[in-house]
Amino acid sequence: QVQLVESGGGLVQAGGSLRLSCAASGILFRIYDMGWYRQVPGTQREPVATIISGGNTNYTDSVKGRFTVSRDNSKNMVYLQMNSLKPEDTAVYYCNARRLVNILNNYWGQGTQVTVSS
């Protein structure tokens, strides 16, 4: 059974930092592309940062220079370091594991709330 469990969300003032963690189990973690997405109620879930199996990273423009995604294949963990947080970063953040080889394997965590106060 595949599980992605996020942690590290919370309430922080603007300009502050949070580190999100995602613990993966039930998958061969090192061959999966991992990502962080976020969703505000009433809007579509949007990608924030991705780190592919080879280690390359990609960020949505609004978080470039502020957020850093990383992974530890020895621990089956992926992280999102969020600095200089803004109120518009407030959302539920979801961990994603994705692999497309002939078929798509796509898994989501339950989400963790991040609230940034002004």
Solvent accessible surface area in square Angstrom, and as a share of the most:
residue,aa,sasa,rsa
1,Q,191,0.85
2,V,41,0.24
3,Q,93,0.41
4,L,9,0.05
5,V,74,0.42
6,E,8,0.04
7,S,61,0.39
8,G,37,0.36
9,G,30,0.29
10,G,30,0.29
11,L,134,0.67
12,V,26,0.15
13,Q,136,0.60
14,A,50,0.39
15,G,56,0.54
16,G,21,0.20
17,S,58,0.38
18,L,34,0.17
19,R,129,0.47
20,L,0,0.00
21,S,20,0.13
22,C,0,0.00
23,A,43,0.34
24,A,8,0.06
25,S,52,0.34
26,G,56,0.53
27,I,23,0.12
28,L,98,0.49
29,F,4,0.02
30,R,142,0.52
31,I,49,0.25
32,Y,15,0.06
33,D,48,0.25
34,M,2,0.01
35,G,1,0.01
36,W,0,0.00
37,Y,43,0.16
38,R,17,0.06
39,Q,52,0.23
40,V,68,0.39
41,P,120,0.75
42,G,90,0.86
43,T,75,0.44
44,Q,163,0.72
45,R,84,0.31
46,E,73,0.33
47,P,72,0.46
48,V,1,0.01
49,A,1,0.01
50,T,38,0.22
51,I,11,0.05
52,I,72,0.37
53,S,47,0.30
54,G,70,0.67
55,G,35,0.34
56,N,109,0.56
57,T,64,0.37
58,N,101,0.52
59,Y,43,0.16
60,T,42,0.25
61,D,111,0.58
62,S,65,0.42
63,V,0,0.00
64,K,114,0.48
65,G,88,0.84
66,R,32,0.12
67,F,7,0.03
68,T,74,0.43
69,V,5,0.03
70,S,46,0.30
71,R,38,0.14
72,D,41,0.21
73,N,66,0.34
74,S,102,0.66
75,K,135,0.57
76,N,50,0.25
77,M,37,0.16
78,V,0,0.00
79,Y,29,0.11
80,L,0,0.00
81,Q,59,0.26
82,M,0,0.00
83,N,59,0.30
84,S,58,0.37
85,L,2,0.01
86,K,84,0.36
87,P,55,0.35
88,E,121,0.54
89,D,1,0.00
90,T,41,0.24
91,A,3,0.03
92,V,37,0.21
93,Y,0,0.00
94,Y,32,0.12
95,C,0,0.00
96,N,5,0.02
97,A,0,0.00
98,R,95,0.35
99,R,76,0.28
100,L,105,0.52
101,V,77,0.44
102,N,150,0.77
103,I,116,0.59
104,L,90,0.45
105,N,46,0.24
106,N,61,0.31
107,Y,66,0.25
108,W,96,0.34
109,G,11,0.10
110,Q,115,0.51
111,G,12,0.12
112,T,21,0.12
113,Q,87,0.39
114,V,0,0.00
115,T,48,0.28
116,V,7,0.04
117,S,42,0.27
118,S,129,0.83
